[in-house]
Amino acid sequence: MKIVRVLLAGIAGATVLAASTAVYTVSETEQAIITQFGKPVGEPVTTSGLKLKLPFIQDVNRIDRRVLEWDGNPSDMPTKDKLYISVDLFARWKITDPLQYFLRLRDERSAQSRLDDILGSETRNAVAKHELIEIIRTTKGRTPLRDTLLTDDELAQDIGALVPIQKGRALVEKEIFDAAAEKVRVFGIALLDIRFKRINYNESVRPKIYDRMVSERRQIAERFLSEGNGEAARIRGNRVRDLNKIQSEAYREVEEIRGVADATAADIYAQAYNKTVQSADFYEFTRTMQAYKDMISTGTTLVLSTDSDLFKFLKGMQVGMGKQDRSRPDSGGGMVRDLTTTSQQ
């Protein structure tokens, strides 16, 4: 009885083991390839659920059916305008033909390695055919925002204008996608999307690029400063010109007023002193005395003709000399006094 029980237990255990190796499950995120002695048999299993296979001699090779990620390492490459840049790329892909994928690549590590080669090569080709501005810019018809303080002359110089592009980054990415998708299709892979993650200057040339950018900004700043200095000089010149004009006009107006005042004063004097002969003579005398006061000071020497109007009031006077008073009637009924100077003995 013991031998029978042992045999029955062995048969039951073998049956359970055979049943466990003959049944397998496929989840919604997987697809499977059944291999027999290492070679695929039958069609790929693409539906989820409980499946059967031959126990012991057949194996289940599970293949992911989800969208997978490829994230390449940054790579240095030259552009068409001979600038070395570091390009970081990423892509999304999916296994569409599991049998072809299994026969050619076997696992995801091999697929990632092959994508590295294909996408890296196509990226280099695309970058080498385009200038840096084409890889950085996205749209061709972009309108730049310009400072409202720019003058018409500065706008005419295209200050703040964008460099025109023919394609842009989106079309460059599409070129890489179209070329790489055709090559990875033979591996049972469908390339879904590809994008530039980061584009930067090569580490060795980055300081030179930054220095050149700083130099360009300084040149623009110097041009603005020179234009500002020129405008300031023009404003100062206009200020000086306007100030001189105002001063000259004010001086002219002052002289005109002064001239009118002098003329009015002279007219008043003329009207006041021309009423009689005596008033006219008195006016002549007072004006001559005022002229003496203005002309003569201490140590002044005058050389006058005896016929001079200024001398006629002096020629009959000498300080410290005797004077003989002679009076005679004038033609107008008045008295004219002659002062005859005599020398002291």
C-alpha positions in Angstrom: 0.0 0.0 0.0 2.8 2.4 0.8 4.3 1.8 -2.7 1.0 2.5 -4.3 0.6 5.7 -2.3 4.0 6.8 -3.3 3.3 6.2 -7.0 0.0 8.0 -6.8 1.6 10.9 -5.1 4.3 11.0 -7.7 1.8 10.8 -10.6 -0.2 13.6 -9.0 2.9 15.8 -8.5 4.0 15.2 -12.1 0.5 16.1 -13.3 0.4 19.3 -11.3 3.9 20.2 -12.6 3.0 19.5 -16.2 -0.2 21.5 -15.8 1.7 24.4 -14.3 4.2 24.5 -17.2 1.5 24.1 -19.8 -0.5 27.1 -18.6 0.7 30.7 -18.8 -1.0 34.1 -18.7 -0.4 37.2 -20.9 -1.3 40.6 -19.4 -2.7 43.6 -21.3 0.8 45.2 -21.5 2.5 42.2 -23.0 2.7 40.0 -26.1 4.4 36.7 -26.2 6.5 34.6 -28.6 6.4 30.8 -28.0 9.8 29.1 -28.7 10.5 25.4 -28.9 14.1 24.4 -28.4 15.0 28.1 -29.0 13.0 28.5 -32.2 9.7 30.4 -32.5 6.7 28.3 -33.2 3.2 29.4 -34.1 2.0 33.0 -34.3 2.8 35.7 -31.7 0.3 35.8 -28.9 -1.0 39.4 -28.9 -4.2 38.9 -26.8 -4.3 38.9 -23.1 -5.6 36.0 -21.0 -4.9 32.4 -20.0 -3.0 30.5 -22.6 -1.7 26.9 -23.1 1.6 25.5 -24.4 3.4 22.2 -24.5 5.0 21.7 -21.1 8.7 21.4 -20.6 9.7 21.8 -24.3 8.1 25.2 -25.0 9.1 28.5 -23.4 7.2 31.9 -23.2 9.2 35.0 -24.3 7.3 38.1 -23.2 7.6 41.3 -25.2 6.4 44.7 -24.0 3.5 46.1 -26.0 3.5 49.6 -24.4 5.0 52.8 -25.7 8.7 52.7 -24.8 11.2 55.5 -24.2 14.5 56.1 -25.9 16.7 58.8 -24.3 20.0 59.2 -26.0 23.2 60.6 -24.5 24.2 64.2 -25.4 26.4 64.1 -28.5 28.7 66.7 -30.0 28.3 67.4 -33.7 29.0 70.3 -36.2 26.3 72.4 -37.9 26.4 73.6 -41.5 28.0 77.0 -40.3 30.8 75.0 -38.5 29.6 75.5 -35.0 30.0 72.5 -32.7 26.9 71.9 -30.6 25.8 69.3 -28.0 22.5 67.7 -29.0 20.4 65.8 -26.5 17.6 63.8 -28.2 14.7 61.7 -27.0 12.2 59.5 -28.8 9.2 57.2 -28.3 8.8 53.8 -30.0 6.7 50.7 -30.0 7.0 47.1 -30.9 4.6 46.4 -33.7 5.9 43.1 -35.1 6.9 41.0 -32.2 8.2 38.0 -34.3 10.5 40.2 -36.4 11.6 42.0 -33.2 12.4 38.7 -31.5 14.3 37.3 -34.4 16.4 40.3 -35.0 16.9 41.9 -31.6 15.6 39.4 -28.9 15.4 41.9 -26.1 15.0 45.6 -25.2 18.7 46.2 -24.5 19.5 45.3 -28.1 16.7 47.5 -29.4 18.0 50.5 -27.4 21.5 49.9 -28.7 20.3 49.8 -32.3 18.2 53.0 -31.8 21.3 54.7 -30.4 23.1 53.9 -33.7 20.3 54.8 -36.1 19.0 57.9 -34.4 22.4 59.2 -33.6 23.5 58.8 -37.2 20.4 60.5 -38.7 20.7 63.3 -36.2 24.3 64.0 -37.2 23.3 64.0 -40.9 20.4 66.4 -40.3 22.4 68.8 -38.1 25.3 68.9 -40.6 22.9 70.0 -43.3 21.4 72.9 -41.5 22.7 76.1 -39.8 22.3 76.5 -36.1 19.5 79.1 -36.4 17.4 76.5 -38.3 17.8 74.0 -35.4 17.0 76.5 -32.7 14.1 78.5 -34.2 10.7 76.9 -34.5 8.5 79.1 -36.7 9.4 81.0 -39.9 6.8 83.8 -39.6 7.5 84.9 -36.1 7.2 88.6 -35.5 9.7 90.0 -32.9 8.7 92.3 -30.1 10.4 95.6 -30.6 11.0 98.4 -28.1 8.5 101.2 -28.7 11.3 103.7 -28.0 13.2 102.8 -31.2 13.2 105.6 -33.8 12.4 105.2 -37.5 16.1 105.3 -38.3 16.8 102.5 -35.9 13.9 100.5 -37.2 15.2 100.9 -40.7 18.5 99.4 -39.5 16.6 96.2 -38.6 17.5 96.6 -34.9 15.8 93.7 -33.1 14.9 91.9 -36.3 15.1 88.1 -36.4 17.3 86.2 -38.8 15.0 84.7 -41.4 14.9 80.9 -41.5 13.8 78.4 -44.2 12.7 75.4 -42.1 12.9 75.6 -38.4 13.4 73.0 -35.7 10.1 71.2 -36.3 11.0 70.4 -39.9 14.5 69.3 -38.9 13.0 66.9 -36.3 10.6 65.6 -39.0 13.6 64.9 -41.3 15.3 62.9 -38.6 12.0 61.0 -37.8 11.3 60.1 -41.5 14.8 58.8 -42.1 15.0 56.8 -38.8 11.5 55.4 -39.0 12.3 53.7 -42.3 15.4 52.1 -40.9 13.9 50.8 -37.6 10.8 49.3 -39.3 12.8 46.2 -40.4 13.3 45.4 -36.7 9.5 45.3 -36.1 9.7 48.7 -34.4 7.5 51.7 -35.1 9.1 55.1 -34.3 6.3 57.2 -32.8 8.0 60.6 -32.1 11.3 62.2 -31.9 12.3 65.6 -30.3 15.3 67.7 -29.4 15.5 67.8 -25.6 18.4 70.2 -25.4 20.8 72.0 -27.7 23.8 73.7 -26.4 27.2 74.8 -27.5 30.1 72.5 -27.1 31.9 72.9 -23.7 35.2 73.8 -25.3 33.8 76.6 -27.5 31.1 77.8 -25.1 33.4 80.5 -23.5 34.3 81.8 -26.9 30.7 82.0 -28.0 29.8 83.8 -24.8 32.6 86.3 -25.3 31.5 86.9 -28.8 27.9 87.5 -27.6 29.2 89.9 -25.0 31.3 91.7 -27.6 28.3 92.1 -29.9 26.1 93.4 -27.1 28.9 95.9 -26.2 29.1 97.1 -29.8 25.3 97.7 -29.8 25.6 99.4 -26.5 28.5 101.6 -27.7 26.5 102.5 -30.8 23.5 103.5 -28.6 25.8 105.5 -26.4 27.4 107.3 -29.3 24.0 108.1 -30.7 22.9 109.3 -27.3 26.0 111.5 -26.9 25.4 113.0 -30.4 21.8 113.7 -29.5 22.9 115.3 -26.2 25.4 117.5 -28.1 22.7 118.6 -30.5 20.4 119.5 -27.7 23.1 121.4 -25.9 23.9 123.3 -29.2 20.3 124.1 -29.7 20.1 125.4 -26.1 23.1 127.7 -26.6 21.8 128.9 -29.9 18.4 129.6 -28.4 20.0 131.3 -25.4 22.1 133.6 -27.6 19.1 134.3 -29.7 17.0 135.3 -26.6 19.8 137.4 -25.3 20.4 139.2 -28.6 16.7 139.9 -29.0 16.5 141.1 -25.4 19.5 143.4 -25.9 18.0 144.7 -29.1 14.7 145.4 -27.4 16.5 147.1 -24.5 18.5 149.3 -26.9 15.3 150.2 -28.7 13.6 151.1 -25.5 16.6 153.0 -24.4 16.8 154.8 -27.7 13.1 155.7 -27.5 13.6 156.9 -23.9 16.6 159.1 -24.9 14.7 160.5 -27.8 11.8 161.3 -25.6 14.0 162.8 -23.0 15.8 164.9 -25.6 12.5 166.0 -27.0 11.4 167.0 -23.5 14.7 168.9 -22.9 14.4 170.6 -26.3 10.8 171.6 -25.6 11.8 172.9 -22.1 15.0 174.8 -23.1 13.9 176.2 -26.5 11.2 178.3 -25.1 13.5 181.4 -24.7 17.1 182.3 -25.8 18.1 182.4 -22.1 16.8 178.9 -21.4 18.7 177.6 -24.5 21.9 179.2 -23.3 21.4 177.9 -19.9 20.8 174.4 -21.3 24.0 174.6 -23.3 25.9 175.8 -20.3 24.6 173.0 -18.0 25.2 170.3 -20.6 28.7 171.6 -21.2 29.4 171.6 -17.4 28.2 168.0 -17.2 30.5 167.1 -20.1 33.4 168.7 -18.2 32.5 166.7 -15.2 32.5 163.5 -17.2 35.6 164.3 -19.2 38.0 165.9 -16.7 39.4 164.3 -13.6 42.6 164.7 -11.6 45.6 164.8 -13.9 43.6 165.2 -17.1 45.2 167.1 -20.0 43.0 168.5 -22.7 44.2 169.8 -26.1 41.4 171.9 -27.5 41.1 174.4 -30.3 40.2 177.9 -29.4 37.3 177.6 -31.8 36.0 174.5 -30.0 32.5 174.7 -28.4 33.9 173.1 -25.3 36.6 175.7 -24.9 34.5 178.9 -25.2 33.5 178.6 -21.5 37.1 178.1 -20.4 39.0 180.6 -22.5 37.8 183.6 -20.3 38.6 181.8 -17.0 41.8 181.1 -15.2 42.0 180.2 -11.6 44.1 182.7 -9.5 44.2 185.3 -12.3 42.6 188.7 -12.2 39.5 189.4 -14.3 38.3 192.6 -15.9 34.5 192.8 -16.1 33.3 194.4 -19.2 29.6 194.5 -20.1 27.9 195.7 -23.2 24.4 195.5 -24.4 23.6 192.8 -26.8 21.3 193.1 -29.8 18.4 191.6 -27.8 18.4 194.2 -25.1 20.3 192.1 -22.6 23.8 192.5 -21.1 26.7 190.5 -22.4 29.6 190.3 -19.9 33.1 189.8 -21.4 35.7 188.3 -19.1 39.1 189.4 -20.3 41.9 187.6 -18.7 44.9 189.7 -17.6 48.2 188.5 -16.4 49.3 189.2 -13.0 52.6 191.0 -12.9 
